[in-house]
Amino acid sequence: MDLSTIVKRQIDADERRGFNVRFDSEGERHDQLTRDLVGLVGEVGEFANELKKVGLTLNTPGYAGPTLADAAPHLREELADAAIYLFRLSTILGGDIEADILAKMSINDTRYRELER
């Protein structure tokens, strides 16, 4: 399944569940962008917290936290949650995240060409 299809599937599900991506005013649109940004930051925070626990396990004798292998499924789930918020933010802004990512990758190919080995 390509990224555009995944995004459409998620946005369709969001709309069926009452999570709008189309608004009557800029104020409503801004408010939803703000709410989704808070959600995105929350998911990134959950990822960071789990990774912190892995670091404590690795670096603190006696700390009985998760290994990276144990934490990986949870970390991937938090990344998936973050991606869903990115899909929503892009859609609310009228974007096509797949095209936007490809365009940015092209810019980065030029920008960082000197670093390639």
C-alpha positions, -999 to +999 in steps of 0.1 A: +000+000+000+014+034-009+016+063+015-012+083-002-036+053+002-026+049+039-032+087+045-066+085+027-076+055+047-067+072+080-084+105+071-116+087+060-116+069+094-110+101+112-139+118+095-162+088+102-152+092+139-160+129+140-124+142+137-127+170+111-101+180+086-122+206+068-134+237+085-156+267+079-132+293+093-095+299+097-100+301+134-115+266+136-087+253+113-061+269+135-077+254+166-076+219+152-040+223+140-031+234+176-049+204+191-033+180+166+001+195+173-003+189+210-013+153+202+018+149+180+041+163+207+025+140+232+032+110+211+068+121+206+070+126+243+058+090+249+085+078+225+111+098+243+100+086+277+102+049+267+136+055+251+148+072+283+139+041+302+159+020+278+188+043+284+185+040+321+185+002+317+217+004+297+235+029+318+223+024+354+233-007+372+204-022+391+177-004+371+152-030+359+138-013+328+131-025+293+158-035+268+157-019+234+145-051+220+116-052+245+108-016+240+109-016+201+072-026+196+060+002+219+084+026+203+072+017+168+036+021+180+043+057+192+060+065+159+028+052+141+007+075+164+030+104+155+027+096+118-011+097+120-010+132+135+014+142+107-011+129+082-039+150+098-018+181+101-008+179+064-043+173+053-057+202+073-031+224+057-043+211+022-011+192+017-002+159+001+023+145+026+037+119+001+044+146-025+058+169+002+081+143+015+094+134-020+099+171-028+118+176+005+139+145-002+149+160-035+159+192-018+180+172+007+196+152-020+210+185-034+217+201+000+236+172+014+252+159-018+287+168-005+283+144+024+277+113+003+303+086+002 
